[in-house]
Amino acid sequence: MVDSDEDYIGSISEDEDDVDAHIVSASARPRRRKQHGGAEWEVSRTWESVVEGADGTISSTVEGLLEAGKRKRLLRDTTPLQRGIIRHLILVLDLSQSMSEKDLRPTRYLLALRYAQDFVIEFFEQNPISQLGLLGMKDGLAVRISDMSGNPTDHITALQALRLSDPKGLPSLQNALEMARGALFHTPSHGTREVLIIFGSLLSSDPGDIHQTLKSLVADQIRVSIVGLAAQVAICRELCAKTNGGDDTVYGVALNEQHFRELMMEVTIPPATYSYKQSSNALLMMGFPSRTVESFPSLCACHSKPSCGGYLCSRCGSKVCGLPAECPACGLTLILSTHLARSYHHLFPLINWVEVPWKRALHSSNCYSCGITFPPVPPPGQWETSEKQTKGMSVSSRYECSACKNHFCIDCDLFAHEIVHNCPGCQSNNLSVRSHRGG
């Protein structure tokens, strides 16, 4: 019984021996050896010596897969479209008992709350002059988590308070959509009206006909996007398709934790607007106030709390705590110039950089932006072999801007497209031209 856990090896024929030997070497199974008179196991990690990459180890293959994953996140449609950069979005969270399932770790409920906080931060990073509100679904009712606001701190605080409670009851899509429609009813026509629902159930406990609510959503031009955590539901697909002009790609079911996050973060990109009502509003009055610091505290118009610092409305002089905000007295939209600049990149996105083959990799040895050393160029006879083995990434680990023709690494490619939204090579060329003209 002591050695009963050893691997069983029976008598096999010569043909079977050849087949088994081939299978074991191809799959690189770990070999275990038990020392006599002891309980320690000596593990031989044969997978570490598997020749997969150009350097003779599996590390280059792992790095290639990571690079391909980063590259996949960047390859989006960069066609300039008219987008609604002033957005009004309601995030609806499923707080029913189905969110206590553990198919997503640690649970659907805790993971949804964590990703919701990340979504709030990313949403205001990409849409600084937009408004966001939070709702919940539990016990067949819709509950208000936080009011429509442009301050991410209020929403994150409300989400953190939900960790103290447990999911319970059944969700109600109709009640949540009706409450979201009421919250979006008074939003101005120059902004978009959107609803994002995190739905972890397979049913909805509605008090009436949800199709009547669907017709009201279409009439009010409210777009609904849904991220499912269980399986596809027919009414969810119908809601997304009819409120988005027949486009049902805004409805997705999460396959794993990473896919769940990706589906949520896709909503941070403003949707394209094709409505004549929205496109006809070409001009919008806004105020750009400067920060003021007072000697004695005074009440702000937004929270009625005493404070020394704040921003004075450009029209009526009322003080607000932070920006962006809407003046409580006169209704003027108050923002900073940096907020408008950060929203501008959605209208003219940075074009995707192209992959550099080995033939053109001889022109660069270091990344133009960070200066990291690129992999050395192999002999010409190995170019075709390496290009056939690599998919979804640049064989030379170089990515070229088609405008300035400079080469960058994958990390700089990710940073330029997701953070700064500008090409360092193009910006440096513009600065050099300006300095030359000025001199």
N, C-alpha and C positions, 0 to 999 in steps of 0.2 A: 504493500500500500504506500510505501515511502516514495517509490518511483512511479506511481500510477499516473502522474501528470506529465510524464515524458511523452514525446511524439511517437506514435505507433508507425513502424515501418514494416510492411509486409513483403512477402516474396513477389517480385515482379519479373516480367520477361525482359529480354534485351531491348525489344522495340519500345516497351513502356518506359524502360530506363532512359532511353534517349529522349523521349518526349518529356518526361518529368524533369530531366536535367535542363532541358531548354526552357521550360516554364519557370523553374525556380530561378535561373540566372536572369531571365527577362524581368521577372517581378521583383527581384532583389529582396527576397524575404530575409528578415533578420535571423541570424543563427544564435542559438542559446546553448550554453554549456554549463552544466552544474558541477561544481567542485565536489569531490568525494569527501564526506565527513563534514560538510557545511551546508548552509542554506543560501549562500550567495550565488547570484547568477552573473555570469560574464556575458554581456551583450555585445555582439559585433554588428555595428551599424553599417551594413554594406551599402545602404542607399547614399551614404555620403561620398562614396567613391564612384558612383555611377557617372559615366561620361555623357553629359547632355549638352553642355555649352562649349564655347570655343576655348575656354581655359581649362577644360578637363574635369570640371566639377559641376554639380547641379546648381551652384550658387548663381551662375550667370543666367540659367533658365529661370530661377526664381526672380531675379532682378528684371528679366525680360517680361515676365508676367505682370509684375508690379508696374512696369513702365507702360505696358499695353493697357492696364486698367486705368492709369492716369490719362492715357491718350484717348481712351473711350469716352471719358467724361468731358473731354474738350471738343470732340468732333460733333459740333452742333451746326444747325443751319444758321449761317451768318448773313442771310439776305436781309437788307434793311427794310423794315416794315413799320407801318404806323402802329404804335403801341400806346396803351393808356398808362402813362407813368404816374398818374395820380389815381391810386387804387383804394378801394374800400372793400375789405375782405373780412368775412366772418369765419373763424375756425371753430368747427363743431367737433367735439370729442365724445366718443362713445364711453360712457361711464357705467355701462350695464354689467351684469354678472358674467357675460361672455368674455369680458376683458380680463378676467382672472385666469384664463388659460395660460399654460406655460410653454406653448409651442414656440413662442418668441421669448427669449431670455431677457431678464428674469421672469417677467410676465408681460402680457400684452399691455396691461394697464400702466405699469411702471415704465416700460419702454416707450409707450406713446407719450407719456408726460415728459420724458427726457428729450425725445425728438421734437416735441412741441416747443420746448424751450429753445432748442437749437433753431427751430423754424422761425420763431419770433425774432431772434437775433439776426439771422440771415435775411429775413424778410425786410427788416428796417435797414439793413446794410445795403441791400439792392434797391429798395424803394423808400428812401428817406422822407419823401413828402406824402406818404400814404397813411391810411388809417387801418387799424386792426381791432377786432373784437373777438371775444371767446365765449362759446356756449358749450353746454354739456347735455347729454341725454342719459337719463336714468329714471327708473320707476314709472316709465311711460310718460314722462314729462320732459320739458326742456328747461334747463336751469341756466341762469346767467352767471358766468364766471368772472368776466371783466367787461366793462363798457368799451365802446368804440373810442380809441385813443391812438395818438401817435407816439406815445411814450412806452418803449419796450419794458421799462422797469416795472410798471404797473401790471403788465401781463405775466411777466416772469414770477412776480411775487404771488399772484393769484394761482399760478400753476404749481408753485412749491407748496402752497397750502393744501392742494388736493392730495398730496402724498399722505396726509394724516387720515384720509378717509378711504374706504374700501368700495370697489364697484359693486353695484347691486341693482336688481330689478331688470326691466326690459327697456330697450331704446324705442324712441318714437321719431321716425324721420319726418313725419308731417308736422308735429309740434315744433321740432327744431327748425325746419324750413320756414314755418310761419313766423316764428320769433326772429329768425334771421332776416326775413323779408320786411318785418316791421322795423328792425334796426337799420336797414338800408333804404328805407322809404324816403327819408329826408336828405339823402346824400345828393350833392349837386350833379347835374347832367354831364359835366365835363370829366368826371371820374368814372371808373369802372365799378361794377357791383358784382362781387364774387363771393362764393361760399365754398369752403373746403371742408369735407366731412371725413373724419377717421372712423370707419365703420367696422366693428369687429364681430357683428352678429350676422345671423342668417335670416332674421325676421325683424319686423317692425310693428310695434303695437300702436296703431293709429286710431284716433277717435272718429275719423271721417274718411272721405274719399281723397286719397293722396293725388289722384289725377287732376282734381280741381286745383290743388295747390300747385301742381306742375304747370297748369295753364296760367296761373297768376305769376309764376316765376318767369315764364316766357314773355308775358305782357309787360312786366317790369324790367326786362332785359337783365336778369340776374343769371350769371353763369355758375353752374354747380360742378365741382370736381370732387371725386370720391376716391379714397384709398381704402380698399378692403383688406381685412386681415384674416378672413376665413376662406371664403370662396366667392365666385361671381354670383351676384343676385340680379334678377331680371329688372326689378324696378330701379336699381341703382344705375344700370346701363341706360335705361330709358330716360332717367333724369338727366344724366350727363349728355346724352345724344341730343335731346330736344332743347336743352338750354344752351348748347354750344353749336347750334346750326348743323346738327347731324354728325359732329365729330365726337366719337365715343372713346378716343384715345386718352381723354382726361380721366377715365376710369381705369384703375389698375388694382390688381391684387398682389400684395407683397408675398414674395417667395421666401425671403429670409430677412434678417435684420438689416443688412446692407441695402437690399432692394427696397425695403420699407422707407429707409432714409432717402434714397434717391427719388422715390415717387413723391415724397413730401417736398424736397428741395426743388423739384421741377416747377412747382407752383410759384416760387419766388421770382421767376422770369415773367414780366408783364405780358399778358395775352395781346395778340394782334386785334386791332379794332377795325371793323369794316362798316360800322353803323354810320349813316349819314348824320344822325343827330349828334354823335360824339365828334365826328370829323369836322362839323361845321363850326364848332367852338374853337376858333383858332387863337383867340386872345383871351387872357385871363388876368385879372388884376391881382397882384400879390404885393406884400410888403416885405422889405428887407431891413428889419430894425437892427440896431447895434446894442451890444450889452451895456447896461448901466449898473453902477454900484452906488448906492445911497448911503448917506451918513447914518440915517436912522431907518429901522425897518418899517415897511409899509405892507398893506394887504395886497396880494395879487388878485387879479380878476378871475383866474382859472380855478383856484382852490380856496381862496379867502384865507390864506395863511400868511403871517408876517414873514418878510424876508428883505434883506438888503439888496440882493442882486436880482436881475431879471432883464426883460426886454420890453421896451415901450412900443406900443402899436404905432405904426407910421401914420395912421389916419386919425385915431381918436386919443392916443396917448395912454391907453390902459396898459397895465403891466401884467406880463405873463411870465411864468417860471422858466419854461424851456421852449425850444423850437425843434421841429416844426409844430405849429399849433394854429388854431383858428381863434381869432380874437373873440372873446365872449361878449364884448360890447357891440362891435360893429360887424362882426362876421368876416373880416378880412383875413385871408390866408397869409400867415407869417412864416417865412422860411429864411434860411441863409443861402448865400450864393453857392456854397459848397454842396448843399443839398441838391440844388438844381443841377450842378455839374456831375454829381454822382448818379443822377437819374438819366443823364444824357447818353451814357454809353449804351443803353438798351436800344436807342434809335439807330445808332451807327456802331454795331459791334465790331470788335477787332477780328479781322479775317483769320481763318485757320492757317497755321504754318504747315508747310509741306515737309514730307520726309526726304532726307538726303541719302541717296545711294552711295556706295563706296566710290563710285567714279568721280563724284563731285565732293567727296569728303576730304580730298587732299588739300583743299583751299583753307581749311581751318584745323587747328590743333587744340584750341581752347574755346570755351563758351564766351560769346561776346559780352554777356551780361555779368555773370558771376566769376568767370575766369577759370572754371573747373576744367581739368584736362580731359579731352575726349579719348576714347579707346584708339589705339594705334591702327592704322590702315593695313590690312593684311595684303599679301601678294595678290596680283590680279587674277591668278588662277583660282583663288578661293572665294572670289566675289560672288559668283553665281551660286555656289553651294550654300553660303551663309544666307543669301537672299531667299532661297527656297525654304530654309528652315525657320525663318522668322515671319510671323504674321501679326498684324495689328500694331506694329511699332517700327521705328526706324532702325535699319540694320547697323547704322553707324552711330546711333544715339545722338544724332544731330537733327535739328529741325530748323528750317529756313523760312524767314519772312520773305514773301514774294515781292515786297516793295523795296526794302533796303538790302536784301540778299545776304544778311548776316545769319550766322548759325548759332543756335541756342541749345541748351540741354533741356531735358524733359521737365525739370523742376522750374526753370525759368519760363518755359512754355506754360506751365500751369499757373505760375504766379502772374504772368502778364495777362492771361485770358480771364482769370477769376478774381484777381485782386485789383491791379492797377488799370486793366483794360486799355493798355497802350503798349506799343512796341518800343523797347529801349533804344534799338538801333535807329528807328525813324525819328524818335524824339531827339536823340543826340545829333542827327543830321540837321534837323530843323534849328537846333540851338546854334550849331556851327555856322549855318547859313545866316542866321540873324546877327551873330557876332561879326561875321565878315562884312555884312552890309552896314552894320553900325560903325565899324572901323573905317 
